[in-house]
């Protein structure tokens, strides 16, 4: 009987099994410290190459390539991709352990290096491709080949500030060992030192001529070449002087990612996600939340309270985005490149975490994004869902009273970036707690991106858009979300429609704003993303800010502390949406008692706004009974809501009894306790908050 023919998918499965056996053997050898570290690192590199090659072969396979029908072909292919992805992540983590930063050949014998250098002079080209171990040993003594595509030149000097950074000099030639998506590449210099270097400091190719001690017979020729290349490098330096400022800014903006521990931490998070995935608690395509990590680790950099502050000009002597109209006394409107209003509608077919994980919050974090960096604050909108259809998320539900800011899906975006790839990044996320350990965490359930211009550069029309939800992080490509299991490929149009309905999607609607909203948006900062229901409050704050900074200061160069409790505390409300809701509720009630003439009188509006603010939210900010805010904590949220509305109700009755709204007597009433006085409650420090 002839042997059964093996299909391409089965061959890939056997290759994966073989790679897994070799990986397990390598891990066992490393743990038992059998053999040299360099040999283990070389084996790890070979396995990485094999795994990547197998992954490429697997992704090209289709069901038509099989010689015989295969049941559940798509599911088997996805399982094989997950196996290979897990092996590649294990190899990446192992590679980092085997190649720590610092000299990679510190314990190498000098006589051995000399003998290997003499034997390998005639086989340089073969060693580059076949023998990575000998290649590293030669590079510890000789400079790398300039024809190698992995060779880069440092455009400017970089001094390592943290462990794992590689300090380089301008014009130094480096060999790139590994490129990463965060922009910090693992490099090796001519002395064998290894570490991470920002890619913005590197230029492909070798721009300088290295002095090679082995070419003594051609000294005259080398001297001439050195002179010519030194002149060319001086011309390059003059052209690159203007780029160094931008590179320095990029360095500062990504300085928090410049240590080796961050790389290890990222790999650890991925491994933890894989553990939960193996338990059946996390579907494929889920990752640790990228935007939540920025909010937690970068402080105020990506929060709305930071983007609400005034931005200084390049000279630091005036403002870039805050001006007054001398004729009307109002804030001068500013038109930015991108100003859109949109509504989050719903999410469909979003996978749900499995058993053992309790979901505390389903939400979407959104921001302006150009494919590489975040260009605005990160705004969060919480989703609602029904237990009957847990895979469908809804936003802006119909309810009586004022819709809470946290649930409001009507948003706006103002952004001054001129990037042709500018769009809105939507990261679907869940905050969970493990029932067994009580550990909290934030996961990304996928992401979607809406580019705000078409191929010709024109703005997108106002209509409804269905965006596919991708798995992984915004920096990963072609990561599929968990799809419904189907037997065989869809043959008919009806089956294709059913399959399309099972794919995760985000539905949003671009819409046009009315003239009043457009006027209020035009006075806001050049870059800001928030909900539309708070635009009138942000515009009033902007007017008070302009009055204080542009009219009340003795001179424009005066930077003394200013007495303004509203300006010193109002930005905090953008990070505490329940307090922003309290202010919105109090202001709407005050507006309902105003006449039409009073609503059009700007001085009257500013005066009333300060009174309402001081007698409501300002008092709550320093109330000792108000618990600290904690994200996705139902107990804390209920306690805060109870304290906020009870306090507002008590303050309202006290003001009615006194017969005057916004009376300062409430701060002297012994029945209302508040925290000890702090001078920072009243002072607005321009130098510390200006961007």
BELVEN-V210725 format. One record per pair of residues at least 12 apart in sequence whose ideal C-beta (glycine too) atoms are under 7 Angstrom apart, sorted by the first residue. I is the first residue (numbers start at 1). J is the second residue. D is the distance in Angstrom with one decimal. If there is no record, write none. Layout:
BEGIN
i=[I,I]
j=[J,J]
d=[D,D]
END
This chain:
BEGIN
i=[5,7,7,7,7,8,8,8,9,9,9,9,9,12,12,12,12,13,15,16,16,16,16,19,19,19,19,19,20,22,23,23,23,23,26,26,26,26,27,30,37,38,40,41,41,42,42,44,44,44,44,45,47,48,48,48,51,51,51,51,54,55,58,58,58,58,61,63,71,72,72,74,75,82,86,89,89,92,93,93,96,96,96,99,101,101,101,101,101,102,102,103,103,104,104,104,104,105,105,105,105,108,108,113,113,113,116,116,117,117,120,120,124,128,128,139,139,139,139,140,140,142,143,143,143,143,144,144,146,150,150,151,151,151,151,152,152,152,152,152,153,153,153,153,153,153,153,153,154,154,154,154,154,154,154,154,155,155,155,155,156,156,156,156,157,157,158,158,158,160,161,162,162,163,163,163,164,164,164,164,165,165,165,165,166,166,166,166,166,166,166,168,168,171,171,171,172,173,173,173,173,174,174,174,174,174,175,175,181,182,183,183,183,183,184,184,184,184,185,185,196,196,198,198,198,200,200,201,207,207,208,208,209,209,209,256,256,269,273,273,273,279,280,280,281,281,281,281,281,282,282,283,283,284,284,285,285,285,285,285,285,285,286,286,286,287,287,287,287,288,288,289,289,289,289,289,290,290,290,290,291,291,291,291,292,292,292,294,294,295,302,302,302,303,303,304,304,304,304,304,305,305,305,305,306,306,307,307,307,307,307,308,308,308,308,309,309,309,309,310,310,310,310,311,311,311,312,312,317,317,318,321,321,321,322,322,322,324,324,330,330,331,331,331,331,333,333,333,334,334,335,336,336,336,336,337,337,337,337,338,338,338,338,339,339,340,340,340,340,341,341,341,341,341,342,342,342,342,342,343,343,343,343,343,343,344,344,344,344,344,345,345,345,345,346,346,346,346,346,347,347,347,347,347,348,348,348,349,349,349,349,349,350,350,350,350,350,351,351,351,352,352,353,353,356,356,356,357,357,358,358,358,359,359,360,360,360,360,361,361,361,361,362,362,362,362,363,363,363,363,363,364,364,364,364,364,365,365,365,365,366,366,366,366,366,367,367,367,368,368,368,368,368,368,369,369,369,369,369,370,370,370,370,371,375,375,375,376,376,376,376,376,377,377,379,379,379,381,381,381,382,382,383,384,384,395,396,396,396,402,402,402,403,404,404,405,405,405,405,405,405,406,408,408,410,410,410,411,411,411,411,412,412,412,412,413,414,414,414,414,414,415,416,416,420,420,421,422,423,423,423,423,424,424,425,425,425,426,426,426,427,427,428,428,428,428,428,429,429,429,429,430,430,431,431,444,446,446,446,446,446,447,447,447,448,448,448,448,448,450,450,450,460,462,462,462,463,464,464,465,465,466,466,467,467,467,468,468,469,469,469,469,481,483,483,484,486,517,517,520,520,520,521,523,523,524,524,524,530,533,534,534,537,537,537,540,540,540,541,543,544,544,544,545,548,548,548,548,549,559,559,561,561,562,562,563,563,564,565,565,565,565,566,566,567,568,568,568,568,568,569,569,569,572,573,576,578,578,578,579,579,582,582,582,582,582,583,583,583,586,586,586,587,587,590,590,611,611,612,614,615,615,615,615,615,615,616,616,619,619,619,620,620,622,622,622,623,623,623,624,624,624,625,626,626,627,627,651,654,654]
j=[67,66,67,68,70,61,65,66,61,66,70,76,77,54,57,58,80,80,54,54,80,83,84,47,50,51,54,87,87,47,47,87,90,91,40,43,44,47,94,94,98,133,98,98,99,132,133,91,94,95,98,132,91,88,91,95,84,87,88,91,84,84,77,80,81,84,77,489,487,485,487,486,485,284,274,270,271,267,267,271,263,264,267,194,163,164,194,195,260,193,194,192,193,136,188,192,194,136,137,140,192,137,140,137,140,141,134,137,138,141,134,138,145,145,148,175,188,190,192,191,192,212,173,190,210,212,173,175,206,175,176,173,175,205,206,174,176,202,203,204,171,173,202,203,205,206,207,208,168,169,170,171,172,174,201,202,201,202,203,240,170,201,244,247,169,170,197,198,201,195,258,258,259,259,260,261,195,196,259,260,195,196,258,259,187,189,193,194,195,196,197,189,197,207,208,233,189,190,206,208,210,187,188,189,197,202,187,188,475,257,198,199,200,254,196,198,257,258,197,199,258,260,250,251,254,247,250,247,233,236,229,233,225,226,229,297,298,288,286,287,288,356,354,355,353,354,355,356,357,353,443,351,482,471,482,446,471,472,479,480,481,482,443,444,445,443,444,472,473,443,444,427,429,442,443,444,427,444,473,474,365,367,378,427,365,429,442,374,378,378,374,377,378,377,575,377,379,530,574,575,571,572,574,575,377,691,376,377,525,527,528,525,528,571,574,571,689,690,691,322,545,549,690,525,690,691,690,691,556,557,556,334,525,526,545,546,549,546,550,543,602,523,542,543,546,519,522,523,522,526,522,414,415,416,526,415,416,417,418,413,415,422,452,414,521,412,413,452,510,412,511,512,513,532,411,508,509,510,511,396,409,410,508,509,511,364,381,395,409,508,395,507,508,509,392,393,394,395,507,383,392,393,428,506,392,504,505,391,502,503,504,505,391,393,428,445,504,445,481,482,390,391,430,432,434,435,436,432,434,432,433,435,430,432,431,432,433,632,382,430,431,632,383,385,393,430,380,381,382,383,429,381,383,426,427,428,378,380,427,429,379,424,425,426,529,379,425,529,413,415,417,422,424,529,423,424,425,449,474,417,419,421,422,421,415,417,527,413,415,527,528,529,528,529,411,529,530,395,408,409,406,407,395,397,407,409,408,409,410,581,584,585,533,577,581,531,533,534,577,580,581,577,531,533,531,532,533,529,530,531,532,521,530,532,535,529,521,524,526,527,528,527,526,527,453,457,451,452,449,450,451,452,450,452,447,449,474,447,448,506,444,447,444,445,446,447,469,442,443,444,445,443,445,631,632,473,469,470,471,481,504,469,470,474,467,468,469,470,506,465,467,508,510,510,511,512,510,507,509,508,510,505,507,505,506,508,503,505,481,504,505,506,504,502,503,502,499,532,535,535,536,539,535,539,542,538,539,542,574,584,580,584,583,584,587,605,606,609,570,606,566,567,606,567,562,564,567,684,686,686,687,683,685,683,684,682,683,684,614,618,681,682,610,613,684,680,681,682,683,684,618,621,681,621,617,629,640,641,644,617,620,616,617,620,644,648,613,616,617,612,616,648,609,612,608,612,661,662,662,662,651,655,661,662,663,666,648,651,651,666,674,644,647,674,675,681,643,647,674,673,674,675,643,640,643,639,640,666,666,669]
d=[5.3,4.5,5.8,6.8,6.6,5.4,4.9,6.8,6.0,6.6,6.6,6.5,6.6,6.2,6.1,5.0,6.3,6.0,5.1,6.4,6.2,5.6,5.9,6.2,5.8,5.6,6.7,5.9,6.1,5.8,6.0,5.7,6.1,6.6,6.4,5.5,6.4,6.8,6.8,6.9,5.9,5.6,5.6,4.1,5.7,5.6,4.5,5.8,5.5,5.1,5.9,5.5,5.6,7.0,4.9,6.9,5.9,5.5,5.0,6.5,6.2,5.0,6.9,5.9,6.3,6.7,6.7,5.7,7.0,6.9,6.6,6.7,5.4,6.0,6.0,5.8,6.9,6.5,4.9,7.0,6.7,6.4,7.0,6.4,7.0,4.6,5.6,4.5,5.6,6.5,6.7,5.3,5.5,6.1,6.9,5.1,5.4,7.0,6.3,4.2,4.7,6.5,6.8,6.1,7.0,5.8,6.3,6.0,6.2,6.3,6.1,6.5,6.9,7.0,6.7,6.5,6.6,6.9,6.6,6.9,3.7,7.0,6.0,4.8,4.1,6.5,6.4,4.8,3.9,5.6,4.8,6.2,5.9,6.5,5.4,5.2,5.7,4.1,6.2,5.8,6.5,5.8,7.0,4.9,6.5,5.7,4.3,6.6,4.5,6.6,5.7,6.4,4.7,6.5,5.8,6.3,5.6,6.7,5.3,5.7,5.1,5.9,5.4,6.7,5.3,4.8,6.1,6.8,5.1,6.3,6.6,5.8,3.7,5.8,5.6,7.0,5.7,5.7,5.2,2.4,5.3,6.0,5.7,6.9,5.7,6.8,6.2,6.6,2.8,6.3,5.2,6.6,6.1,6.8,4.6,6.3,6.3,6.4,5.0,6.8,6.1,4.4,6.7,5.7,6.8,6.9,6.7,4.9,4.2,5.3,6.0,5.1,7.0,6.1,4.3,6.0,5.9,6.2,5.9,5.3,6.7,6.8,7.0,5.9,6.8,4.8,4.9,6.3,6.1,6.5,6.1,5.8,5.5,5.2,4.7,6.3,6.7,4.5,6.6,6.4,6.2,6.3,4.5,6.6,5.6,4.7,6.9,5.1,4.5,6.1,6.7,3.9,3.9,6.8,5.0,6.0,2.5,6.3,5.8,6.4,4.2,6.0,5.1,6.5,6.1,7.0,4.8,5.7,5.2,6.5,6.9,6.6,4.9,4.2,6.1,4.6,6.5,6.4,5.0,6.3,4.2,6.7,5.1,4.9,6.7,6.5,4.3,6.6,6.5,5.7,6.2,5.8,4.7,5.9,5.5,4.5,6.7,6.0,3.5,6.6,3.8,5.9,4.9,5.2,6.8,7.0,6.7,4.5,5.8,5.8,5.1,6.4,7.0,4.7,6.1,6.4,4.7,6.0,5.6,4.8,6.4,6.5,5.4,6.9,7.0,4.4,5.0,6.8,6.9,6.5,6.4,6.3,5.6,4.7,6.8,5.7,6.7,5.4,5.0,6.8,6.6,4.2,5.5,5.5,4.8,6.9,3.5,5.8,6.2,6.5,6.6,5.3,6.5,4.7,5.2,6.9,5.8,6.8,5.7,6.6,4.5,6.1,5.9,5.1,6.2,7.0,5.4,6.3,6.2,4.9,5.4,7.0,4.7,6.3,6.0,5.5,6.4,5.0,6.6,6.7,5.5,5.2,6.5,4.7,6.3,6.4,5.9,4.1,3.4,5.7,6.6,4.2,5.8,5.8,6.4,6.2,5.2,6.7,5.2,6.9,6.9,3.9,6.3,5.2,5.6,6.9,5.0,5.3,5.8,6.3,4.7,6.7,5.3,6.1,6.3,5.6,5.4,6.8,6.5,4.5,5.0,6.2,6.6,6.1,6.5,5.6,6.4,4.8,6.0,6.4,5.1,5.9,5.2,5.4,4.6,6.4,6.0,4.1,6.0,6.7,4.3,3.9,4.4,6.1,5.7,5.5,5.5,6.3,4.6,5.9,5.7,5.2,6.5,5.5,6.8,5.6,5.5,5.1,4.7,6.0,5.6,5.9,6.4,5.1,6.7,6.9,5.6,6.2,6.1,4.5,6.9,6.5,6.5,6.5,6.1,7.0,3.6,6.8,7.0,6.6,4.1,4.8,5.3,4.9,5.8,4.9,6.6,6.9,5.7,5.0,6.6,4.8,6.5,5.7,6.7,4.7,5.9,6.2,6.9,5.5,4.9,5.5,5.9,5.4,7.0,3.3,6.3,4.1,6.3,6.6,6.5,5.7,6.9,6.9,5.4,5.5,6.7,6.4,4.2,5.4,5.4,4.6,4.3,5.4,6.1,4.5,6.7,6.5,6.7,5.4,6.4,6.1,6.7,5.4,7.0,4.8,6.5,6.0,6.4,6.3,5.2,5.3,4.1,5.8,7.0,6.8,6.5,5.8,5.4,5.2,4.0,5.2,4.9,6.9,6.5,5.5,6.0,6.3,4.6,5.8,5.5,4.7,6.8,4.2,5.1,6.8,6.4,5.9,6.3,5.3,6.1,5.4,5.9,6.8,3.9,6.7,4.0,5.9,5.5,5.4,5.9,7.0,5.7,5.3,3.9,6.7,5.3,6.9,4.5,6.2,5.9,6.8,6.1,4.7,5.3,5.2,6.4,6.5,4.6,5.6,7.0,5.1,5.4,6.6,4.6,6.8,6.5,6.1,6.1,3.7,6.2,5.7,5.0,6.4,6.8,4.3,6.4,6.8,6.1,4.8,6.0,4.3,6.3,5.4,5.1,5.7,6.8,6.2,7.0,6.9,6.3,6.4,6.5,6.3,6.6,6.7,6.9,5.0,5.2,6.3,6.0,6.5,6.2,6.0,6.0,5.5,6.1,7.0,6.9,5.5,5.3,4.5,5.8,6.9,4.6,5.5,6.6,4.4,6.8,6.1,5.9,4.9,5.8,5.4,4.3,6.8,6.7,6.6,6.0,4.6,6.3,5.8,6.9,7.0,6.6,5.4,5.7,6.4,6.1,5.5,6.1,6.1,5.7,6.5,5.2,6.0,6.5,6.2,4.5,5.2,4.4,6.7,6.9,5.5,6.0,5.2,6.1,2.7,6.2,6.1,6.0,6.4,6.9,4.5,7.0,6.1,6.1,6.5,6.6,6.7,6.7,6.1,5.9,4.8,4.5,6.7,6.8,6.1,6.0,5.6,6.8,5.5,5.3,6.2,4.9,5.0,5.6,5.9,5.6,6.5]
END
